[in-house]
Amino acid sequence: MRARARVVVERGPDGRSVVRELRSQPPLTLLPQRGAAAARSAAATVHMIGSASSPLGGDDVALDVEIGPGADLELTGVAATLALPGQAGRPSRLVVRLRVAEGAGLQFLPEPTVVTARADHHTELHAELGDGARLRCRDVLVAGRNGEPSGRYRGLVHVRDGTRPLLVQEQELGDAGLQGSAAHLAGRRVLGTEVLVWGEDPADAVAGDWWSLC
């Protein structure tokens, strides 16, 4: 299955953020928040809904998000994603491209991705930030369903501030030896990461049991 989705948000004359363009197709459907909840917020909210079983092996899904100057968008998931094997033996692929203009803000908050046994799922997230742009990206990976080993997963996160790279990071699941290592998951099955380009950085790195802020 091949699918493309796109959302464009701009700041209106009254200071509110408005969805100017919204296109999607199964298995990724985009629905804007409406009614009283939308009226109370100056930011736009769009929900990401899985409208078909996906990602399956061989699926190719892309999401493009563009936030105009001074606008704000919260892009949220509504349910966990199950990465499943396909019949052709090919990996599934999701590519997300985020463009956040000067003074704009984006919160990209999908629900967890469960990498089921025999799945092979690849993701890429590319973010380009303008001057003073704010970005929050959450990613939670679950290594297999209850009682099963993880399938294979490979993810790339690339964040740029103008021409300057802020973060280039890769993550992998599916190698039992690597996941058992203290340098990786130490036998744990859930890995949560959050990229936050929002205000001042912490003065020093902070860490606790099985978490770190850096």
C-alpha positions, 0 to 999 in steps of 0.5 A: 500500500502506498499513501501520501498525507499532507497538512499545512497550517497558517496563522490567520489575521485574528492570531489563530492557527488555521488548517489551510490544506489537509490531504490524506488517504488510508492507512493514514487519515488526518482529521482536524479538531472541531467544535468547542475544543477547537474554539478554545485554543489558538493552536490548530489540532489534527488527529492521526488515525489509522484507517487500515491495518498498517504498516504491513511489510511493503507499505510506503507511507509519507506525511508532509507537515508545513507550519507557516510563520507564527502558527501552531499545530498539535499533531496527535495520534489516537491509538497505538500502531502495530508494525506487521509482516507482509507477504512479500518479505519487504520492509514497511516504510514511513517518512515524515517531513516537518517544516516549521517556519520562523516563530512557529510551533509544532508538537508531533505526538504519535502513539506508541509503535509496537514492532511485532515478531517478523515485522521489518519497519523503517522510519525517517523523520526530517525536521527543518526549523526556521528562526525561533521555531519550536518543536516537540517530537515524541517517539515510543517503541515497544519491542514486540507484543506480550510474550513475543520477540521484537521484529526488526526496526530501524529509525532515523531522526534528522533535525536541522535549524536552518543550515545547522544540524541539531540532531542526527540519531538512529535507533534499531530494534530486533537484535536480541544481543543488542537489546540485552546490552546495558548500552542499549535496552538492557533487556527492557522492551519499551524505548521512549525518546522526546526531542524538544527544541523549545525555550532554553536548554537545561544547564546540565544533563540530568539522569535517573533510573532508566531515563536521561535528559540531555 
